[in-house]
């Protein structure tokens, strides 16, 4: 996979060259192409923004340098803009994007984009209902969530399958040594060696975590008969607590 990023601040993307994603870059499992669209301006001062027509505060990014930067790319693939009015990014999007050969992100800054720039994109995406200084941080978050799903990026191939949101629910609790820390003990089932019981416990605790912390996820989740039974047990246990 090759990811292009149109940005005024390419140095901000250094974190993507570290840790597992950085090793993936070194191993050629994905490629990051940072394009400073200020390089595609035509005036002596390299302006990328101007005052808005009709008046108002702030500066608006111009379409010309961004369009030229896009045209310079041999393979744009899916073009994505980060903006507050976009649909909210989620794990399903990351999974879909991880199947693409090329992705291109356009990072905004200042007051926003000339509206015509949105016509250049295939998707407009947000990471939440709050405002940041620019699109670089949201773009890095989405790249991280997408690239980590590529084969060979994570050390354990099962990791992205078992994580929160991978199947629509939150992940079950995890424990490691010591088994008993200051009286706080690991659930006995996890040290029993009974893999069927462990699988059942994990499924139930995944449901419990979702009910407790993100019940909204259940609205779009199709419960199996087994999960309905486990959910009833959870509610009964909570009522007795």
Secondary structure, 3 states (H helix, E strand, C coil): CEEEEEECCHHHHHHHHCHHHHHHHHCCCCEEEEEEHHHHCCCCCCCCEEECCCCCCCEEECHHHHHHHHHCCCCCCEEEEEEEEEEECCHHHHHHHCCCCEEEEECCCCCEECHHHHHHCCEEEECCCCCCCCCHHHHHHHHHHHHCCCCCCCCCCCHHHHCCCCCCCCCCCCCCCCCEECCEECCHHHHCCCHHHHHHHHHHHHHHHHHHHCHHHHHHCCCCHHHHHHHHHHHHHHHHC
